[in-house]
Amino acid sequence: MTSKNPDAKAPDASRRSERSRQAILDAALALVGEVGYNRLTVEAIAARAGVGKQTIYRWWPSKAAVLLDASLALSGKAADEGGWTGFPDTGDLAADLKAVMRATVDELSDETYAAPARALAAAGATDPGLGARFTEQLLEPQLALYEERLRSAREAGHISPGTDLRVAVEMLVGPLTYRWLLRTGPLTHAFADEVVDRVLAGIAAHADTA
């Protein structure tokens, strides 16, 4: 008869669950880049992650929900590794906007980020619930940073006091999103700079006093 080792630790279920969860998120990101959203399945995610399909369904209702959480985790990781979590405010609005817009171009050109984002945008168009979560949790926090920087510029008198900040934000990010989603042309730093220059020309404070 052997006695139990009093120093032996019971398996940490929460740690095991977190490892499984991370493996599922990593698998979803890898697979959507390899096979695309239409061919992505919960079964394939489970096989890649080394878990049972029922484990995924215990935490997520669909492959789209898995992919959204994976994208949120990826976005958080990028911020932790030096990505921007707030706008630069050097006093030069054009330079600040161009810096962030160029970083956005770089991210959208990286399939690690672009593949899941494009898949979620397409899925959200036919799934209102997913689209709402995608907008609320992934897009809105980023758009809010643009709006905050424009608000400080308006308060400093750099843009027209009558500027609708939300419209201005959409004028900035809309062309990039359109070109990225529909592939209507090259997505470059020069294009991002041109968008910034055009938008600022329309909302500059001097437009009210001309």
C-alpha distance (Angstrom), angle and dihedral (degrees) to the residues before:
residue distance angle dihedral
M1 . . .
T2 3.78 . .
S3 3.75 126.2 .
K4 3.75 123.5 -133.2
N5 3.76 117.0 -100.6
P6 3.81 105.1 -114.1
D7 3.79 90.0 -154.1
A8 3.79 94.5 55.2
K9 3.80 113.1 111.8
A10 3.77 124.3 -138.5
P11 3.78 114.9 -119.3
D12 3.80 111.4 -85.2
A13 3.80 102.8 -121.9
S14 3.79 93.6 -173.9
R15 3.80 92.0 54.2
R16 3.78 91.1 47.3
S17 3.80 90.5 49.6
E18 3.80 91.6 50.2
R19 3.80 90.9 50.7
S20 3.80 90.1 50.9
R21 3.79 91.9 46.5
Q22 3.81 92.2 51.1
A23 3.80 91.3 46.5
I24 3.82 89.3 53.7
L25 3.81 92.9 49.6
D26 3.81 91.8 47.5
A27 3.80 90.8 48.1
A28 3.81 92.5 50.9
L29 3.80 92.0 51.5
A30 3.79 93.5 46.9
L31 3.79 94.8 46.6
V32 3.79 97.5 46.8
G33 3.79 87.7 55.3
E34 3.80 91.5 49.1
V35 3.80 103.5 41.6
G36 3.82 106.0 12.4
Y37 3.77 129.2 -120.2
N38 3.80 98.4 -73.8
R39 3.80 92.7 57.5
L40 3.78 94.5 40.3
T41 3.83 112.1 108.6
V42 3.77 136.0 -179.6
E43 3.81 87.7 -122.6
A44 3.80 91.4 56.7
I45 3.81 92.1 47.1
A46 3.81 90.4 50.4
A47 3.80 92.5 49.0
R48 3.81 92.9 48.6
A49 3.82 91.8 46.8
G50 3.80 93.3 45.8
V51 3.80 94.8 -123.1
G52 3.77 135.7 114.1
K53 3.79 119.8 -93.7
Q54 3.80 89.0 -119.8
T55 3.81 89.3 61.4
I56 3.79 90.2 61.3
Y57 3.78 93.5 46.7
R58 3.78 90.0 50.8
W59 3.82 88.8 64.8
W60 3.81 105.1 24.9
P61 3.81 134.1 32.9
S62 3.81 96.5 -147.2
K63 3.79 146.6 3.2
A64 3.81 88.7 -99.0
A65 3.80 91.2 58.1
V66 3.81 90.2 50.3
L67 3.79 90.8 50.2
L68 3.80 92.9 48.8
D69 3.79 92.3 53.3
A70 3.80 89.5 45.2
S71 3.81 90.0 53.4
L72 3.80 91.6 48.2
A73 3.80 90.1 51.4
L74 3.80 90.7 47.7
S75 3.80 90.9 50.6
G76 3.79 90.8 50.4
K77 3.79 91.3 48.7
A78 3.80 91.4 50.8
A79 3.81 90.0 52.7
D80 3.81 91.3 48.9
E81 3.80 90.2 51.5
G82 3.78 93.7 54.9
G83 3.77 105.3 -72.5
W84 3.79 117.9 142.6
T85 3.80 116.6 -85.3
G86 3.79 93.9 171.1
F87 3.77 136.5 21.6
P88 3.78 119.6 -93.9
D89 3.78 110.3 -114.8
T90 3.77 107.6 -161.2
G91 3.78 94.0 150.1
D92 3.81 90.0 -103.6
L93 3.80 104.7 99.9
A94 3.79 95.4 -173.1
A95 3.80 92.7 51.6
D96 3.79 92.3 46.5
L97 3.79 93.4 49.8
K98 3.79 92.6 46.0
A99 3.80 91.5 51.0
V100 3.79 92.3 54.4
M101 3.80 95.1 39.6
R102 3.81 90.0 51.7
A103 3.79 89.9 50.5
T104 3.81 87.8 51.1
V105 3.80 90.7 52.2
D106 3.80 89.7 51.7
E107 3.80 91.5 50.3
L108 3.79 93.8 47.4
S109 3.80 89.0 50.0
D110 3.82 91.1 54.7
E111 3.81 109.4 85.2
T112 3.80 90.2 -151.7
Y113 3.80 86.5 73.0
A114 3.78 101.5 20.2
A115 3.81 99.8 55.9
P116 3.83 96.9 57.5
A117 3.81 92.9 38.6
R118 3.80 92.5 51.8
A119 3.81 90.7 46.6
L120 3.80 92.3 50.4
A121 3.79 92.6 47.3
A122 3.80 89.8 53.7
A123 3.80 94.3 44.1
G124 3.80 91.8 46.8
A125 3.80 90.2 57.3
T126 3.82 90.2 66.7
D127 3.82 99.3 29.2
P128 3.83 109.6 59.4
G129 3.79 93.3 -170.6
L130 3.77 93.5 52.4
G131 3.80 91.1 42.6
A132 3.80 90.5 54.2
R133 3.81 91.9 50.0
F134 3.81 91.6 45.8
T135 3.80 90.8 52.2
E136 3.80 96.4 42.0
Q137 3.79 99.3 43.7
L138 3.79 104.9 30.0
L139 3.81 109.7 21.7
E140 3.79 105.8 31.8
P141 3.83 96.5 56.9
Q142 3.81 89.0 54.6
L143 3.80 94.2 45.3
A144 3.80 89.4 49.1
L145 3.80 89.4 61.0
Y146 3.80 90.9 55.6
E147 3.78 90.1 48.3
E148 3.79 92.9 49.2
R149 3.82 91.7 52.9
L150 3.80 91.9 48.0
R151 3.78 90.5 48.7
S152 3.79 91.4 55.5
A153 3.82 88.8 48.6
R154 3.79 90.8 51.3
E155 3.80 91.3 49.3
A156 3.80 89.2 49.9
G157 3.81 90.5 53.0
H158 3.80 95.0 -113.5
I159 3.80 94.9 121.7
S160 3.78 132.2 32.9
P161 3.83 114.0 -73.6
G162 3.80 88.7 -133.3
T163 3.81 94.0 58.0
D164 3.79 114.7 130.9
L165 3.78 98.7 -135.7
R166 3.78 96.2 -157.5
V167 3.79 92.1 51.9
A168 3.81 89.8 48.5
V169 3.80 91.4 51.6
E170 3.80 91.5 50.5
M171 3.81 90.3 48.0
L172 3.80 87.8 56.4
V173 3.79 101.7 44.3
G174 3.80 98.3 29.8
P175 3.82 97.5 75.5
L176 3.81 91.9 48.1
T177 3.79 92.0 49.1
Y178 3.80 92.7 46.2
R179 3.80 93.7 50.2
W180 3.81 91.7 44.1
L181 3.80 97.3 48.1
L182 3.79 98.1 40.8
R183 3.81 96.8 31.9
T184 3.80 91.2 -134.5
G185 3.78 93.8 154.7
P186 3.79 144.6 -19.1
L187 3.79 116.1 -52.0
T188 3.79 103.2 -138.1
H189 3.78 142.1 155.1
A190 3.80 88.7 -110.0
F191 3.79 90.5 56.8
A192 3.81 91.3 49.2
D193 3.81 90.7 49.9
E194 3.80 90.9 50.1
V195 3.82 91.3 51.9
V196 3.80 91.2 51.4
D197 3.81 92.7 48.5
R198 3.80 92.8 48.8
V199 3.80 94.5 47.7
L200 3.79 94.5 46.1
A201 3.79 90.7 48.7
G202 3.78 87.6 60.7
I203 3.81 99.1 45.7
A204 3.81 101.6 34.3
A205 3.80 114.6 131.8
H206 3.81 92.6 -120.2
A207 3.83 88.8 67.3
D208 3.82 88.8 76.2
T209 3.77 94.6 51.1
A210 3.78 99.7 41.6
